[in-house]
């Protein structure tokens, strides 16, 4: 595409910005005594060109709906981003000198505590996925906003980068531009491809991107490439910039073993001489520029009440699809993403009703989760689904989503041995432990269609990371459509004054516990059965009161490994409440399972109604 070359004054202005960004990055890391100045120097012209030539945004409201967005995927170059935000007027330059201080919002790697940052980065390889979500969100909003993502060449060894590149090409995201900082040096040695620019070009070309290779320190070339990217239609763009790590300073440029090392004060003085002399930065007065508000899930009217034939059992995974459809009718911000399992998780029900708000993420779970983070940053309410076992490979993405303060809803289906014949590779037996460990998360485990619907609605309203564990088998309906499900909370579907043991289950094990209650009743043994639909948070005092009413005798039963599941969650909550059971048994899956019919597996691996009844008799 032929375009007018950038005007000389524009080129000179950006050159000066790049010089200032480089100097501020070195000064900030020297003041902090740690950081990655050489990683900043290689990308200074790319960032300066993006912020001060290509991007359109209001520094007073950098995340406004029609503002362009910038994602620093190579998050260790945070000082460069902070310098750019300061030069753009988001906060004063003095604030950059508080880098990495305990009292500062300018952390070692970016987080959304800072205006202009949509997601936490620093776990490499995730930024393009976040940018993909931002670009998809802008398209859904019919916004002119563009998204720019700065990738490092070291992180381009991550498979998730190419998951994101493939999906962006598939969706023809012309509002998404990658700037690849190919400086050939990783943390410990040279990168895999060094400066083999054609390999990078072929990789992006193969995914349908408009790709070009430039000298990343030639400001005129950077600006021209950004102009061409902005004029490209029907394809995302990749600007592959050949750069030098430590550019502009002779004793740093292209040198190994400088990664993550700040300059001493003497080295800084020498470097600044080479960069045209120091710049004046005032002393920081200590005023924080931390964001006072992060995106919250938008409010919406109550959806239509669920309507099920109580005589027909329904799988909770299927009820999830119906719940999304009902919510989608009253909340236009809901978006569903599936990892090519929509016909098993039943999000296809939502997709059939609202095809414009359903996104196929294909079998690329890491990209799937971080795309949801980008969508949430645009104010969407993303529901991401796959088999629960496959979310384990995206656990780092979930962890980073929590650090991003993201409002992200995840549904994991096909949990536990109760899935049956598919075998252990498909059985999630660690997902409760995984999601319980995420900061600020809520973990929900419904046992019937009604609780699934209500918990899905709660997720759409609740900020933070929400996880819904759904099951494959069809299960009887236990609750009326009007039943509330407070958080934290549990239900008591079976109780009497004569109860001798409290049995806590959820999902399939709740129904096994109810069967066991019927068996035991014929032997004049009454048990109290609790439905722990909310695994996190837990109300330890309320649980303790129920257990106390049965003489302190407690049995937990779960379709999960014993480590980190329902039993340990309950014991921890009781301990925090200053209570402990007098007698306790935990039933959980303790041996590696294999294929079989669900009822065979529940029996073989110790969580069937018969074994619940046996355990009750032991402690009653």
KOLMIGU-574721 format. One record per residue (C-alpha): residue in one letter; z negated, y, x negated. Coordinates in Angstrom, 2 decimals, m for minus. Each point is the difference from the previous one (the first is absolute). Layout:
BEGIN
A/Z/Y/X
...
END
This chain:
BEGIN
X/0.00/0.00/0.00
X/1.03/3.32/m1.47
X/m2.47/2.84/0.32
X/m0.46/3.42/m1.55
X/m2.05/m0.13/m3.20
X/m3.49/1.49/0.27
X/m0.15/3.69/m0.89
X/m1.25/0.89/m3.47
X/m3.02/1.98/1.29
X/m1.08/m3.02/2.07
X/0.30/m2.26/m3.02
X/m2.02/2.35/m2.20
X/m2.68/0.39/2.68
X/m0.43/m3.76/0.28
X/m0.04/m0.39/m3.80
X/m2.92/2.40/m0.15
X/m1.76/m1.88/2.81
X/0.47/m3.27/m1.89
X/m1.46/1.58/m3.16
X/m3.02/1.23/1.95
X/m0.51/m3.36/1.68
X/0.10/m1.74/m3.38
X/m2.49/2.43/m1.51
X/m2.37/m0.21/2.95
X/0.14/m3.80/m0.12
X/m0.95/m0.07/m3.67
X/m2.71/2.63/0.40
X/m1.53/m1.77/3.00
X/m0.12/m3.41/m1.69
X/m1.46/1.45/m3.18
X/m2.67/1.79/2.06
X/m0.72/m3.24/1.85
X/m0.05/m2.09/m3.17
X/2.18/m2.61/1.69
X/3.28/m0.37/1.83
X/3.70/m0.57/m0.62
X/1.66/3.12/m1.41
X/3.03/m1.74/m1.52
X/0.85/m1.54/3.38
X/m0.05/3.51/1.45
X/2.26/1.47/m2.68
X/2.81/m2.47/0.65
X/0.21/1.01/3.68
X/m0.65/3.74/m0.18
X/3.61/1.07/0.60
X/0.40/m2.50/2.85
X/m3.13/1.22/1.75
X/0.75/3.67/m0.62
X/3.51/m0.41/1.38
X/m1.28/m1.81/3.07
X/m2.80/2.43/0.83
X/1.68/3.27/m0.90
X/3.63/m0.65/0.88
X/0.39/m2.85/2.45
X/m3.12/m0.28/2.13
X/m0.69/2.04/3.10
X/m3.66/0.22/0.85
X/m2.72/2.47/0.90
X/m2.76/0.00/m2.66
X/m2.46/1.06/2.69
X/0.89/m3.11/2.02
X/1.80/m2.41/m2.33
X/m0.14/m2.93/2.43
X/1.48/1.85/2.98
X/2.42/m2.02/2.09
X/3.17/1.55/m1.37
X/m1.21/0.34/m3.59
X/1.62/m2.08/m2.69
X/m2.34/m2.57/m1.55
X/m0.54/m1.02/m3.62
X/m1.50/m3.35/m1.05
X/m1.14/m0.43/m3.59
X/0.37/m3.76/m0.28
X/m0.85/0.10/m3.73
X/m3.43/1.25/0.94
X/m1.31/0.23/m3.56
X/2.15/3.15/m0.35
X/m2.41/1.69/2.43
X/m0.54/3.08/m2.24
X/3.71/0.78/0.35
X/m0.22/m0.19/3.79
X/m3.11/2.19/0.06
X/1.72/2.54/m2.23
X/3.00/0.07/2.35
X/m2.21/0.46/3.06
X/m1.83/2.81/m1.78
X/3.23/1.72/m1.03
X/1.23/m0.33/3.58
X/m3.13/1.76/1.28
X/m1.89/m2.87/1.61
X/m3.03/0.82/m2.18
X/m0.49/2.22/m3.06
X/0.94/m1.12/m3.50
X/m3.65/0.21/m1.01
X/m0.72/m3.01/2.17
X/2.18/m2.23/m2.18
X/m2.50/0.42/m2.80
X/m2.60/m1.90/2.07
X/2.08/m3.19/m0.28
X/m2.09/m3.19/0.22
X/m3.30/1.85/0.35
X/m2.55/m1.47/2.39
X/m0.10/3.23/2.00
X/3.79/0.29/0.28
X/2.43/m1.31/2.59
X/2.61/m0.37/m2.77
X/m0.63/m3.63/m0.83
X/1.50/m2.04/m2.83
X/2.64/m1.31/2.40
X/1.03/1.84/3.18
X/m1.68/m0.56/3.35
X/0.47/1.79/3.33
X/m3.15/2.02/m0.69
X/2.56/2.48/m1.37
X/2.33/2.01/2.25
X/3.55/m1.19/m0.54
X/m0.92/m3.60/m0.79
X/0.80/m2.50/2.77
X/m1.24/m3.20/m1.62
X/m2.03/m1.17/m2.95
X/2.07/m1.23/m2.92
X/m0.88/m1.50/m3.34
X/0.41/m3.65/0.88
X/3.56/0.01/m1.20
X/3.00/m1.01/2.05
X/m1.18/1.18/3.42
X/1.25/3.59/0.14
X/3.56/m0.76/1.07
X/m1.33/m2.05/2.92
X/m2.16/2.95/1.08
X/3.02/2.28/m0.36
X/2.01/m2.44/2.11
X/m2.59/0.29/2.77
X/0.00/3.79/m0.23
X/3.80/0.06/0.20
X/0.08/m2.39/2.95
X/m2.65/2.11/1.73
X/2.03/3.16/m0.52
X/3.02/m1.74/1.48
X/m2.02/m1.10/3.04
X/m1.15/3.61/0.42
X/3.58/1.26/m0.42
X/m1.41/2.23/m2.74
X/2.15/1.52/m2.77
X/m2.75/m0.86/m2.53
X/1.06/m1.76/m3.16
X/m2.12/m2.29/m2.15
X/0.03/m0.02/m3.81
X/m1.58/m2.85/m1.97
X/m0.58/0.13/m3.75
X/0.08/m3.50/m1.49
X/m0.91/m1.00/m3.53
X/2.17/m2.56/m1.75
X/m3.02/m2.14/m0.87
X/m0.87/m0.46/3.66
X/3.59/m0.89/0.80
X/m0.85/m3.49/m1.22
X/m2.03/m0.33/3.21
X/1.78/m2.05/2.66
X/m1.22/2.30/2.76
X/2.21/2.81/m1.33
X/3.03/m2.14/0.73
X/m1.35/m1.10/3.37
X/m0.15/3.68/0.93
X/3.39/0.75/m1.52
X/1.59/m2.79/2.03
X/m1.53/1.12/3.30
X/0.83/3.68/m0.63
X/3.61/m0.95/m0.68
X/0.09/m2.19/3.10
X/m1.21/2.89/2.17
X/2.40/2.50/m1.67
X/m2.81/2.47/m0.66
X/1.93/3.05/m1.13
X/m3.22/2.05/0.05
X/m1.54/m2.02/m2.87
X/0.55/0.86/m3.69
X/m1.37/m1.89/m3.00
X/m0.41/1.68/m3.36
X/m0.43/m2.71/m2.62
X/m1.70/1.16/m3.19
X/1.51/m2.45/m2.47
X/m1.88/0.84/m3.21
X/0.22/m3.56/m1.40
X/m3.69/m0.24/m0.91
X/m2.60/m1.89/1.99
X/m3.73/m0.13/m0.62
X/m0.03/m2.60/m2.74
X/3.61/m0.15/m1.24
X/3.57/0.86/0.91
X/1.06/m0.70/3.57
X/2.15/m2.99/0.88
X/3.32/1.87/0.11
X/m0.92/2.91/m2.28
X/2.81/2.56/0.47
X/2.53/m2.41/1.48
X/0.90/2.39/2.80
X/2.88/m2.11/1.28
X/m2.35/m2.84/0.92
X/m2.06/2.34/2.14
X/3.18/1.44/1.50
X/1.32/m3.45/0.94
X/m3.31/m0.95/1.63
X/m0.04/3.06/2.26
X/3.75/m0.20/0.62
X/m0.40/m3.58/1.19
X/m2.42/1.16/2.70
X/2.38/2.62/1.37
X/m1.39/3.11/m1.67
X/2.00/2.99/m1.21
X/m0.87/m0.20/m3.69
X/0.58/2.19/m3.04
X/m1.28/0.13/m3.56
X/m1.00/3.30/m1.58
X/m1.80/1.46/m2.99
X/m3.42/0.60/1.53
X/m0.74/2.91/m2.35
X/3.25/1.87/0.79
X/m1.21/2.31/2.76
X/3.51/0.90/1.14
X/0.79/m3.71/0.39
X/m3.25/m0.58/1.88
X/0.69/2.81/2.47
X/3.61/m1.07/0.51
X/m1.10/m3.57/0.69
X/m2.59/1.19/2.50
X/2.67/2.08/1.73
X/2.32/m2.99/0.20
X/m2.79/m2.14/1.38
X/m0.72/2.51/2.73
X/3.67/m0.03/0.98
X/0.31/m3.81/0.12
X/0.42/m1.58/3.42
X/m0.71/m3.54/1.12
X/m1.74/m1.23/m3.17
X/m3.24/0.57/m1.90
X/0.47/1.49/m3.45
X/m1.27/m1.08/m3.42
X/0.03/2.54/m2.84
X/m0.50/m2.08/m3.13
X/m1.23/2.33/m2.71
X/0.06/m0.98/m3.66
X/m3.12/1.65/m1.41
X/m2.26/m0.02/m3.03
X/m3.71/m0.69/0.31
X/m1.87/2.94/m1.54
X/3.13/2.19/0.18
X/m0.28/3.43/m1.61
X/m2.65/m0.86/m2.57
X/1.27/m1.45/m3.27
X/m2.98/m2.19/m0.80
X/m0.02/m1.47/3.53
X/3.66/m0.30/0.98
X/1.07/m3.62/0.22
X/m3.03/m1.20/m1.92
X/m1.81/m3.20/0.90
X/m3.77/m0.31/0.54
X/m0.48/3.41/1.65
X/m0.24/m1.30/3.55
X/m3.18/1.17/1.72
X/m1.20/2.04/m2.97
X/m0.77/3.73/0.24
X/0.60/2.35/m2.87
X/m2.89/1.29/m2.07
X/m0.54/3.75/0.04
X/1.74/0.25/m3.39
X/2.93/m2.14/1.13
X/0.25/2.05/3.19
X/0.24/3.22/m1.99
X/2.86/m1.46/m2.06
X/1.75/m1.28/3.13
X/m0.24/3.36/1.75
X/1.61/1.72/m2.98
X/2.97/m2.33/0.33
X/0.14/0.65/3.76
X/0.29/3.77/m0.43
X/m3.66/0.91/m0.08
X/m2.92/m0.40/2.38
X/m0.24/1.34/3.53
X/m2.95/1.87/1.42
X/m2.09/m1.87/2.55
X/m3.07/1.67/1.45
X/m3.38/m1.69/0.07
X/m0.42/m2.06/3.14
X/m2.55/1.49/2.44
X/m0.88/m3.43/1.38
X/1.49/0.36/3.46
X/1.15/m3.34/1.39
X/3.45/m0.33/1.54
X/m0.66/m3.41/1.48
X/1.68/m0.62/3.34
X/m2.40/0.55/2.86
X/1.89/m2.27/2.38
X/2.12/m3.10/m0.36
X/2.43/m1.31/2.62
X/m1.71/m1.57/2.99
X/1.55/m2.39/2.52
X/1.24/2.12/2.92
X/m1.79/m0.37/3.31
X/1.82/m1.58/2.94
X/m0.65/m0.93/3.64
X/m1.37/m3.41/0.88
X/2.78/m2.58/0.18
X/0.65/m2.07/3.13
X/m2.60/m2.71/0.51
X/0.98/m3.42/m1.32
X/0.95/m2.48/2.69
X/m0.21/m3.70/m0.77
X/m0.15/m3.10/2.19
X/m3.50/m1.23/m0.79
X/1.08/m3.58/0.65
X/2.43/0.07/m2.93
X/m1.15/0.08/m3.62
X/1.59/2.60/m2.30
X/0.12/0.13/m3.79
X/m1.59/3.11/m1.43
X/3.09/0.51/m2.20
X/2.09/0.26/3.18
X/m2.47/2.35/1.67
X/0.36/2.26/m3.06
X/3.66/0.51/0.84
X/m0.78/0.83/3.62
X/m2.73/2.39/m1.15
X/2.41/1.87/m2.27
X/2.49/0.34/2.83
X/m2.63/1.45/2.33
X/m1.23/2.38/m2.67
X/3.53/1.04/m0.90
X/0.56/1.16/3.57
X/m2.79/2.58/m0.28
X/0.06/0.81/m3.71
X/3.39/1.02/m1.44
X/m1.41/0.04/m3.54
X/m0.49/m3.77/m0.19
X/2.41/m1.75/m2.36
X/0.09/m3.74/m0.63
X/1.11/m1.63/m3.26
X/0.38/m3.73/m0.48
X/0.64/m2.15/m3.06
X/2.76/m2.06/1.69
X/m2.51/m1.80/2.23
X/0.27/2.11/3.15
X/0.70/m3.10/2.10
X/m3.20/m1.63/m1.27
X/m2.30/3.03/0.03
X/1.68/1.09/3.26
X/0.54/3.60/m1.10
X/3.53/m0.66/1.24
X/m1.39/0.75/3.47
X/m0.60/3.57/m1.16
X/3.33/0.06/m1.86
X/1.94/m1.03/3.10
X/m1.67/2.75/2.01
X/0.19/2.72/m2.68
X/2.75/m0.96/m2.47
X/0.05/3.46/m1.57
X/m3.63/m0.39/m1.04
X/0.22/m3.52/m1.37
X/0.80/m0.50/m3.69
X/0.94/m3.30/m1.58
X/m1.66/m0.15/m3.39
X/1.36/m3.43/m0.93
X/m1.89/m2.39/m2.28
X/m1.41/2.64/m2.31
X/m3.66/0.39/0.91
X/m1.02/2.40/m2.76
X/2.69/2.45/0.99
X/m0.81/m0.58/3.67
X/m3.61/1.12/m0.37
X/0.71/3.07/m2.15
X/2.83/1.05/2.31
X/m2.66/0.09/2.70
X/m2.05/2.34/m2.19
X/2.95/2.41/m0.19
X/0.54/m0.16/3.75
X/m3.69/0.70/0.62
X/0.20/3.05/m2.27
X/2.72/1.31/2.32
X/m2.39/m0.32/2.97
X/1.35/m3.30/1.26
X/m2.26/m2.83/1.18
X/1.38/m2.99/m1.90
X/m0.71/m3.60/0.96
X/1.04/m2.36/m2.79
X/0.13/m3.74/0.65
X/0.63/m3.25/m1.84
X/m1.73/m3.33/m0.39
X/m3.53/0.72/m1.17
X/0.42/m2.15/m3.11
X/2.89/2.15/m1.20
X/m2.07/3.17/0.10
X/m1.85/m1.36/m3.02
X/2.97/0.90/m2.21
X/m0.22/3.58/1.28
X/m3.74/0.33/m0.54
X/0.38/2.62/m2.71
X/2.11/2.02/2.42
X/m2.76/m0.22/2.61
X/m2.55/1.05/m2.62
X/2.13/3.01/m0.91
X/0.49/0.81/3.68
X/m3.76/0.30/0.32
X/m0.13/2.30/m3.04
X/2.78/1.97/1.69
X/m2.29/0.47/3.04
X/2.91/m1.44/1.97
X/m0.11/m0.83/3.71
X/1.59/m3.42/m0.21
X/m0.11/m2.88/2.46
X/0.69/m3.54/m1.20
X/0.36/m3.14/2.05
X/m0.22/m3.39/m1.69
X/0.95/m2.99/2.14
X/m0.12/m3.77/m0.58
X/m3.52/m0.03/m1.37
X/m1.97/m3.05/m1.02
X/0.51/m3.74/0.34
X/0.59/0.43/3.73
X/3.66/0.84/m0.67
X/0.55/m3.75/m0.39
X/3.03/m1.71/m1.46
X/1.33/2.78/m2.24
X/m2.60/m0.87/m2.62
X/m2.23/1.89/m2.43
X/2.61/2.38/m1.43
X/0.12/1.66/3.43
X/m3.73/m0.09/0.78
X/m1.87/3.24/m0.60
X/m3.50/m1.03/m1.04
X/m0.98/3.00/m2.12
X/1.21/2.96/2.08
X/m3.36/0.90/1.55
X/m1.57/0.21/m3.46
X/2.94/2.02/m1.25
X/m0.07/2.62/2.74
X/m3.78/0.19/0.22
X/0.03/1.13/m3.65
X/2.29/2.97/0.69
X/m1.89/3.29/0.11
X/m0.34/1.43/3.50
X/1.90/m2.84/1.63
X/m0.54/m1.51/3.43
X/0.65/m3.71/0.51
X/0.71/m1.33/3.49
X/0.32/m3.63/1.07
X/0.83/m0.38/3.71
X/m0.53/m3.21/1.91
X/2.15/0.60/3.06
X/2.87/2.15/1.25
X/m2.20/2.70/1.53
X/m2.07/0.56/m3.13
X/3.23/0.08/m2.03
X/1.39/2.75/2.21
X/m3.16/2.07/m0.10
X/m0.47/m0.36/m3.75
X/3.62/0.95/m0.66
X/m0.55/3.18/2.02
X/m3.16/0.74/m2.02
X/2.00/m0.38/m3.20
X/2.54/2.57/1.20
X/m2.83/2.51/0.46
X/m2.15/m0.81/m3.04
X/0.63/1.69/m3.36
X/0.03/m2.10/m3.15
X/1.08/m3.55/m0.78
X/m0.12/m2.32/3.01
X/0.67/m3.73/m0.13
X/0.63/m2.25/3.00
X/m0.18/m3.77/m0.55
X/2.08/m1.85/2.60
X/0.29/m3.71/0.63
X/2.86/m2.39/0.68
X/m1.49/m2.29/2.72
X/0.01/1.06/3.62
X/m3.56/0.69/1.15
X/m1.62/0.46/3.43
X/m0.60/3.51/1.26
X/m3.69/0.83/m0.09
X/m0.29/3.63/1.04
X/1.02/2.29/2.84
X/2.52/2.80/m0.63
X/m2.78/2.59/0.38
X/m2.24/m1.54/m2.67
X/m0.97/2.54/m2.71
X/m0.09/m0.98/m3.68
X/m2.22/2.46/m1.86
X/0.12/0.25/m3.79
X/m2.19/m1.42/m1.47
X/m0.70/m2.62/2.60
X/0.15/m3.59/1.20
X/0.17/m1.80/3.31
X/m2.33/m2.69/1.36
X/2.16/m2.29/2.13
X/m2.79/m2.59/0.31
X/m3.79/0.59/0.17
X/m3.15/m1.01/1.80
X/m3.73/0.44/m0.38
X/m0.23/m3.56/m1.31
X/2.43/0.46/m2.92
X/m1.20/m1.75/m3.17
X/2.70/1.02/m2.50
X/2.30/3.00/m0.35
X/3.53/m1.10/m0.87
X/2.37/2.68/m1.29
X/3.74/m0.57/m0.06
X/3.26/1.89/0.46
X/3.55/m0.91/0.82
X/0.50/m3.76/0.25
X/m3.58/m0.78/m1.05
X/m1.39/1.98/2.91
X/1.82/m2.33/2.37
X/m1.24/m3.01/m1.96
X/m3.54/1.40/0.30
X/0.40/0.33/3.77
X/1.17/m3.63/0.18
X/m3.02/m0.98/m2.07
X/m2.25/1.93/2.38
X/1.30/m2.09/2.89
X/m0.57/m3.23/m1.93
X/m3.53/1.01/m0.97
X/m0.91/1.14/3.49
X/0.46/m3.55/1.21
X/m2.77/m0.91/m2.47
X/m2.23/2.87/1.24
X/0.59/2.06/m3.15
X/0.94/3.61/0.76
X/1.66/2.21/m2.60
X/0.86/3.67/m0.07
X/3.64/0.62/m0.98
X/1.03/3.30/m1.55
X/3.59/1.18/m0.29
X/0.15/2.00/m3.24
X/3.19/1.86/0.87
X/m0.97/2.75/m2.49
X/m0.66/m1.57/m3.39
X/m0.34/3.41/m1.66
X/m1.94/2.18/0.66
X/m2.94/m2.07/1.21
X/m3.15/1.00/1.87
X/m2.64/m2.04/m1.83
X/m2.85/1.05/2.25
X/1.84/m1.03/3.15
X/0.91/m3.35/m1.56
X/m3.60/m0.49/m1.12
X/m1.24/0.54/3.55
X/2.25/m2.77/1.33
X/m0.99/m2.40/m2.77
X/m3.68/0.80/0.52
X/0.38/m0.93/3.66
X/0.99/m3.52/m1.09
X/m2.93/m0.48/m2.35
X/1.80/1.31/m3.06
X/2.40/m2.96/m0.05
X/3.57/0.93/m0.93
X/3.30/m1.82/m0.43
X/3.21/1.77/m1.05
X/3.36/m1.72/0.21
X/3.31/1.31/m1.27
X/3.59/m0.99/m0.72
X/m0.25/1.49/m3.49
X/m1.41/m0.85/m3.39
X/m3.79/0.46/m0.16
X/0.35/2.72/m2.65
X/0.19/3.46/1.52
X/0.52/m1.05/3.59
X/m1.97/0.25/3.23
X/m3.08/m1.86/m1.24
X/m0.50/2.17/m3.05
X/0.76/3.13/2.03
X/m2.69/m0.89/2.55
X/m2.59/m0.85/m2.66
X/0.67/3.28/m1.82
X/m0.38/1.99/3.22
X/m3.24/m1.78/0.84
X/m1.37/0.63/m3.49
X/0.84/3.69/0.28
X/m1.83/0.07/3.33
X/m3.05/m1.60/m1.62
X/0.44/m3.26/1.89
X/0.76/m3.57/m0.98
X/0.53/m3.21/1.99
X/m2.77/m2.57/m0.13
X/2.53/m2.85/m0.05
X/3.66/0.43/m0.82
X/3.19/m2.03/m0.32
X/3.49/1.22/m0.88
X/3.08/m1.93/1.06
X/3.18/1.03/m1.80
X/3.06/m1.55/m1.60
X/m1.29/m1.42/m3.29
X/2.81/m2.29/m1.15
X/3.66/0.73/m0.64
X/1.72/m0.71/3.33
X/3.35/m1.64/0.66
X/2.48/m0.41/2.84
X/m1.05/m1.50/3.31
X/m0.50/0.85/3.63
X/m2.40/2.92/0.60
X/m2.62/m2.16/1.68
X/0.18/m2.55/m2.83
X/m0.47/2.73/m2.59
X/m2.93/1.66/1.79
X/m1.72/m3.39/0.03
X/0.97/m1.03/m3.53
X/m1.10/3.25/m1.59
X/m3.32/0.38/1.74
X/0.36/2.66/2.71
X/0.64/m1.98/3.20
X/m2.12/0.04/3.14
X/m1.46/m3.39/m0.94
X/m1.17/1.24/m3.39
X/m1.39/3.18/1.53
X/m2.04/m2.13/2.39
X/m1.20/m2.20/m2.87
X/m1.08/3.05/m2.02
X/m1.85/1.43/2.99
X/m1.94/m3.22/0.43
X/m1.00/0.12/m3.68
X/m1.63/3.43/0.26
X/m0.98/0.22/3.69
END
